[in-house]
Each structure stands twice: as structure tokens, then as C-alpha cells.
């Protein structure tokens, strides 16, 4: 094998790769916040005593979890603006429709999985925890806030790590609707230099580094979680 790796390509086009990294981080961060809000809400709804809310959350989870992410991205980018009033569609086109569609698609898709993680964490607690909380005079919301969720956090964090990692990696699909994130920029480098190995190598290394950082942070949170949860309950 006589292939010579050209580090100069990465140095010359580091600006494109850095720009792609920043957009990836922005896309991932916004989608993470929204998916956590939606996911925790739907996960709690799936365990609440109100049948209508359980049904609503169940429909939400099954709908967004069972449609491929790339199809959802295509819908939000190509399909959804078509059914909007023309003024709204024009506003979206002027305000980075591709980024908005990517955030919505990633958030709804990821939140469906987070909702199941939250639901499973809550339902894994012994029924006696609910009974003890309610016997003290706490209502459903009070019991959930003061007793159930502090205990469920320790169960939820490990599988949530997988969802955070999946969200980071799934953000690469946003290139299919024109978001100039890391994968998009690495392909741009390849198109300009015809050095596909170097461009792909750079993107691979950056995604790997991001994944390791996320894993390290969540593992650290898991280690400190018992004391934090105890303090929260007090």
C-alpha cells in the first residue's frame, strides 16, 4: 500500500471543519434541550393517572419512534412548509429553514426514545414508593417531584447516555437537507481536494472525540448522582 496521508489538507481546510464542528455542536445542543423537555414530559405523561394524557403520550412516542429519522427530516424540510400559509413559509425560508427543520426532526425523534427511558425508569421503582409518598399527603405531582424522580434519575442516566450519543451522531443526517454541519463540510473538503480519506478521517476523529467527551461527562454525573439525589430529597 503506497498511499500517503496528506496532513496539509486538514491544515488548509481546518476552517471548514471547525465551522462544521460549531454547527454540529449548536444543532446538537438545541436539539438536546428540546428533546429532554419533550421526552421527560411525555415519559411522565405515560405514567400519570389521566388516561387522556397517557394516550396522547403513547401516540406521540409510537409515531415519532417508528418513522426513520431521515424521513422526518425530509418531511419537516420539504413537506411541512408546503401546508403552511405562504407568509409563514417565506419567513422560514428567510430564517434558515434547513436548521429549523433539522432541530425539529432531531428533537421529536430523540424525545420519543427519551420518553421511553423516563417511563421505564419511573415504572421500575417499587410500587411501595408511590404508596409511601401518597400516604404522607403528597399529591401526584408532589410525589413525582420529591420522591419518585430523585430515585429514578439514577436508573435513567445510563440509557440517557446512549440517547445523547445517538443524537450527536444522528445530527450528521442533517447534511441531507443542506445543514452545513461537520459531515457536510468534510464532504466539501473531499469535493475540493479529492482527498476523501483525509476528509473522512478528520470527521471520524472529531465525532469520536465528541462521543468520548459525552460518555465521560455522563459517567461522572452517574458517579456523583447518589449524593446529589439525596441532597435533592432533603
N, C-alpha and C positions, 0 to 999 in steps of 0.2 A: 504494500500500500504506500504510494508516494504522495498522498495528499498533504499539503502544507497548510496548516491553520494560520489564517491571516488576522492577527490581533489588531492590525491597523484599521480594519473595517469597523470593529467595535469602538475604537477610539474616535474615528472620523465621524461616525453616526451615533455617538453616545447621546447627543442632544435629542434625537428622535426617540431613542429607547427611554431616556429619562422622562420625556414628555408623556410617552405611553404609560410608564410606570405611575406617574402622577394621576393620570386619568383613571387608571385601574384602581388606584387607592381611593380616589374620590368616588368612583362608581360603587366600589365595594363598601365603603363606609356609609354612604347614604342608604344603600340597599340593606345593609346590616341593621341600621337603626329602624327602618321601616318594617323590615321582616320580623324583627324582635317584637315591636309593638303589636303588629298584626298577629304574629304567631302566639305570643303569650295571651293575647285577648281571646283568640279562637280556641286555644288549648283550655283556658279556664271556662269558656262558654261550654265546651264539650263535657264538662263535669258538673255544670251548675244544675240546680233543680228545676229550672224553667225549660220546659220541653221545646218551646219555640226557639230559644237560643241554642239548645243542643242541636236541633235540626238545622238551623242556619249555619252553625259552625261545621257540622258534618258535611253539608253540601259544599261549603267553601273548600274544605280540605280535600274531599274526593275530586272536586272539579279541577283545582289547580295542581294537585299532586299527580293526576293521571294523564295530563296533557304534556307532551315533550316541551322542554323549555324553549327550544328554537322555534317551535310553532307559536308559542305565546309571544315571543319577541316579534315574529313576523306579524301577528295579529295586532299588537299594540302599535307597531310602526306603519304597516301598510293598510290594515283593515279598520282600526278604530277611528282614525281621523276622517275616514270616508263618511261615517254615520254622524259626525258632528256637524253643527252649523258651520257654514263657510267661514264666518268670522273667527270662530274658535280654532278651526283647523289652520287658518292663516296665522293666528297667534302662535300656535305650536310650532309651525314651520319656521317662524322667525325666532323662536326661543329654543333651539336645539332639540327638535322632536326626537332625534335618534337617542339622545341621552335620557330624555324623559321616558321614552318607551323602554329603554334598557333597564332603568331603575324600577319602573312599574313591573316589568316582566320578571326580573330577578327577585323583587320583593314578594310578589304574590306567590311565586313558585317556591321560594325558600320558606316563606312563612307557613305554608301548608305542612311542610315537614317539621318545622319547629313546633307547630301546634300539636302534632302527634307526640313529640318528645315531651312537651309540657303535660299533656293529658296522661301519658304513661307514667310520668314521674309522680303526678298527684294521685293517680289511682293505685300506685304501688305501695302507698302508705297504708298501715293497718287501719281498719275501719274504726278502731277504738280511739284513734287520734281525733277523728271528727266528733265522735260522741263525747269525748272528754272536753273538747273545745266548746261544743254547743251547751254542755252541762254547766259551764261557767257563766253562761248568759250571753256569750258572743253570738252574733248572727252569722250568716254565711260569709259575708264579706270580711267581717272581723276575724273569723276563724281562718279564712284563707290567708289573710294578711299576717296574722300574728302567730299562727301555729302551723298551718299546712305548708305554705310556700317556703318558709325558712328551712324546713326539713327536706322539702322536695328539691331545693337548689342543689344539694349535694348529689342527688340522683340525676339531675338534668344536665349538669355541666359537662360530663364526659361525652354524651351523644351530641350536645350542642357544639362541641369542638368539631365534630365531623361536618356539621352543617355550615359552620364558619369556613372550614376548608373548602367545602363544595362550592360555597358562594364565591369565594375568591377565584377558584378555578373556572367556575361557570361564567364568570364575567368575561372570559375570553370569547364567548359566543356573541358578545355584543358587537364584535367586528362585522358580523353578517348583516347588520343594519347600519353600518357606517360609523360606529363609535371608534375613534382613533385611540384605542387603548393599547396595551403592550403588544398583544398578538398582531394587531393591525399594523403597528409601527415596525415590528420585526419583519413582517411581510413586505413593508415598504422598503426596508433596508435590503432585503433579498432582491426585490424588483430593480433596485438601482445599482446593485453591485454584482448580482448573480452569484453571491456567496451565501447560499441557503443554509449551509451547515453552521456557519458562524452566527448568522441571524437567529436561527432556531436554538443554537446553543445558549446565546445570551438570554432569550426569552425563557428557556428551560431553567437556567440558573436563577433568574430573578423570581420566577414562580416558586421554585423550590425554597429559596430563602424566605419568601413571604409565608409559605406554609409552615416552615420550621419556626418562624417567629410566632405565628398564631398558636401553634401547638405548645410552645414554651410558655406563652402568656397564660393560656387556659390551664395548663398543668400547674402553674404557680398559683392561679386562683383556686384550683381544686385543693391544693395543699393548705392554703390559709382559710378555706371556706368554713371548717367546723367552728373555729373561734369566732369568725365573723358572724356566722348564723346564730351562735349562742348570744353574742352581744346584741344582735338584732332582736332576738326574742325577749331579752330583758328590757 
